[in-house]
Amino acid sequence: MGTEILVTGATGTVGSHVVSALADTDVSFKAGVRDPTAGDWPENCEPIAFDFERPETWGFAFDGIDTLFLLRPPSVGRDRLVAAVDAAIRMGVEHVTYLSVLGAARNPLLPHRRLERHLETSGATYTFLRASYFMQNLSEIHAPEIREHDEVFVPAGTGAVSFVDARDVGAVAALTMREPGHEDESYDLTGPEALDFETVAERFSDVLGRPVTYTDPSSVAFVRRMYARGVPLRFAVLMLGIYAPARFGRAGRVEDDVERLLDRPATSLSTFVSDYREVWEADE
Ligand SMILES: NC(=O)c1ccc[n+]([C@@H]2O[C@H](COP(=O)([O-])OP(=O)(O)OC[C@H]3O[C@@H](n4cnc5c(N)ncnc54)[C@H](OP(=O)(O)O)[C@@H]3O)[C@@H](O)[C@H]2O)c1
C-alpha cells in the first residue's frame, strides 16, 4: 500500500498539507494539479496535469497509481467526481482516502455521504476522513474581517464548533496512505475542544494582543457583506448552509481520532492563531 500515491486538490487547504506531510517521508508521490508548471513542489513530489473536468487528463494521471487522496473541489459536480473515481479504480487504484465531513454518517442526503456510499461498493478499500470545520476558514475566507475590522464575522449564532487544523487532517491523510491498517475505516477528525464564536474571538484577542469581537451577523447582513467584498453570491449563500449545523448547536462533537492516530494532541485554536498570526496583522 502507498507505493504510488496521487494527491488531488494538492494546492488546496487540506491537499497542500497532505503534500507537506508526505514531503517529510521517503515516499515518492504525484500531485494532480490543473497547472503543473506553477508552484514549488518537494523533491519527492512530481506535479502532473489533472483536472476532474477534463477526462483526457485522467489516463496519464492515474497510470501506475495504487493509492488516491480524493477530495471534491467545491466547483466540481458529483457526476464528474464519480466518473473520475471509477476511472481511477478501473486503472488499478486499490485504496482511496477521501476527505469527507463530520456527521456524514448520519446524513444520507449529504453529497459527501453519497460519495462515501459509492466508494463502499467500488471494489477499492477506503478511508473516510470526516473532518470538522477547518481552522483555516478563519485564516482564509474570514480573515479580512478579523484583520481589517477586529471582527469574527461568521453566521454561527451561539453554537460551538470543534474546529480542526487542516495540518492535522493532512497528516492523518498521509498516514492512512502510507501504512496498512486503515482500510475500510472512517475517522472523525476534530480539534481538541468545541468553541463558540465568542470564545473564538477571545482566543484571537489573547494571542494577537488586541480586542477582537464576535459580531454574530444575521444571515442577510452576512451575505450582504460577503457580496460587497467580492465573494460570489452563490458562495455566500452556500456558507449560510455550511454554518447551519453550528447555528443549531450540532457542530460541537469532539473526538480523539486525531490524537490517537498522530500520537500527539490535536492542534488547539490558540496554537493555530499563534502559528499564522501574520495573516491577521493589519498592514502598516
Ligand atoms: N472548509 C471546511 O471547514 C471543511 C470541513 C470539512 C470538509 N470540507 C470539505 O473539504 C473539501 C474541500 O477541500 P479543501 O478545502 O482542501 O479544498 P480547497 O481549498 O477549496 O481547494 C480545492 C482544490 O481543488 C483543486 N481543484 C479545483 N477545481 C479542480 C478541478 N476541476 N480539477 C482538479 N482539481 C481542482 C484546486 O486546485 P487549483 O489550484 O487548480 O484551483 C484546489 O487544490 C470539500 O469537499 C469540503 O466540503 C471542508
The ligand as a MOL file (V3000), in Angstrom:
LIG
                    3D

  0  0  0     0  0            999 V3000
M  V30 BEGIN CTAB
M  V30 COUNTS 48 52 0 0 0
M  V30 BEGIN ATOM
M  V30 1 N -13.9640 24.1950 4.8700 0
M  V30 2 C -14.2620 23.3590 5.8380 0
M  V30 3 O -14.3630 23.7410 7.0200 0
M  V30 4 C -14.4390 21.8870 5.5260 0
M  V30 5 C -14.5740 20.9810 6.5700 0
M  V30 6 C -14.7100 19.6140 6.2920 0
M  V30 7 C -14.7120 19.1790 4.9610 0
M  V30 8 N -14.5980 20.0930 3.9570 0 CHG=1
M  V30 9 C -14.6080 19.5830 2.5570 0
M  V30 10 O -13.3120 19.7240 2.0220 0
M  V30 11 C -13.4070 19.7090 0.5950 0
M  V30 12 C -12.5780 20.8280 0.0250 0
M  V30 13 O -11.2420 20.6840 0.4690 0
M  V30 14 P -10.2850 21.9380 0.5870 0
M  V30 15 O -10.9420 22.9770 1.4460 0
M  V30 16 O -8.9390 21.4470 0.9520 0 CHG=-1
M  V30 17 O -10.3000 22.4680 -0.9140 0
M  V30 18 P -9.9400 23.9200 -1.4330 0
M  V30 19 O -9.0040 24.6250 -0.5220 0
M  V30 20 O -11.2250 24.5900 -1.8270 0
M  V30 21 O -9.1080 23.5830 -2.7370 0
M  V30 22 C -9.6880 22.9660 -3.8470 0
M  V30 23 C -8.5960 22.2150 -4.5790 0
M  V30 24 O -9.1720 21.5440 -5.6890 0
M  V30 25 C -8.4800 21.9320 -6.8740 0
M  V30 26 N -9.4350 21.9510 -7.9720 0
M  V30 27 C -10.4260 22.8390 -8.2100 0
M  V30 28 N -11.0820 22.5060 -9.3300 0
M  V30 29 C -10.4720 21.3990 -9.8240 0
M  V30 30 C -10.6940 20.5990 -10.9790 0
M  V30 31 N -11.6560 20.8610 -11.8580 0
M  V30 32 N -9.8890 19.5310 -11.1630 0
M  V30 33 C -8.8810 19.2420 -10.3010 0
M  V30 34 N -8.6110 19.9710 -9.1950 0
M  V30 35 C -9.4280 21.0440 -8.9780 0
M  V30 36 C -7.8850 23.2900 -6.5850 0
M  V30 37 O -6.7800 23.4390 -7.4130 0
M  V30 38 P -6.4270 24.7410 -8.2540 0
M  V30 39 O -5.1410 25.2280 -7.6460 0
M  V30 40 O -6.2500 24.2460 -9.6120 0
M  V30 41 O -7.5750 25.7030 -8.1120 0
M  V30 42 C -7.5050 23.1220 -5.1180 0
M  V30 43 O -6.2850 22.4370 -4.9970 0
M  V30 44 C -14.8980 19.8710 0.2520 0
M  V30 45 O -15.4340 18.6210 -0.0850 0
M  V30 46 C -15.4760 20.3650 1.5860 0
M  V30 47 O -16.8530 20.0340 1.7220 0
M  V30 48 C -14.4480 21.4280 4.1890 0
M  V30 END ATOM
M  V30 BEGIN BOND
M  V30 1 1 1 2
M  V30 2 2 2 3
M  V30 3 1 2 4
M  V30 4 1 4 5
M  V30 5 2 4 48
M  V30 6 2 5 6
M  V30 7 1 6 7
M  V30 8 2 7 8
M  V30 9 1 8 9
M  V30 10 1 8 48
M  V30 11 1 9 10
M  V30 12 1 9 46
M  V30 13 1 10 11
M  V30 14 1 11 12
M  V30 15 1 11 44
M  V30 16 1 12 13
M  V30 17 1 13 14
M  V30 18 2 14 15
M  V30 19 1 14 16
M  V30 20 1 14 17
M  V30 21 1 17 18
M  V30 22 2 18 19
M  V30 23 1 18 20
M  V30 24 1 18 21
M  V30 25 1 21 22
M  V30 26 1 22 23
M  V30 27 1 23 24
M  V30 28 1 23 42
M  V30 29 1 24 25
M  V30 30 1 25 26
M  V30 31 1 25 36
M  V30 32 1 26 27
M  V30 33 1 26 35
M  V30 34 2 27 28
M  V30 35 1 28 29
M  V30 36 1 29 30
M  V30 37 2 29 35
M  V30 38 1 30 31
M  V30 39 2 30 32
M  V30 40 1 32 33
M  V30 41 2 33 34
M  V30 42 1 34 35
M  V30 43 1 36 37
M  V30 44 1 36 42
M  V30 45 1 37 38
M  V30 46 2 38 39
M  V30 47 1 38 40
M  V30 48 1 38 41
M  V30 49 1 42 43
M  V30 50 1 44 45
M  V30 51 1 44 46
M  V30 52 1 46 47
M  V30 END BOND
M  V30 END CTAB
M  END
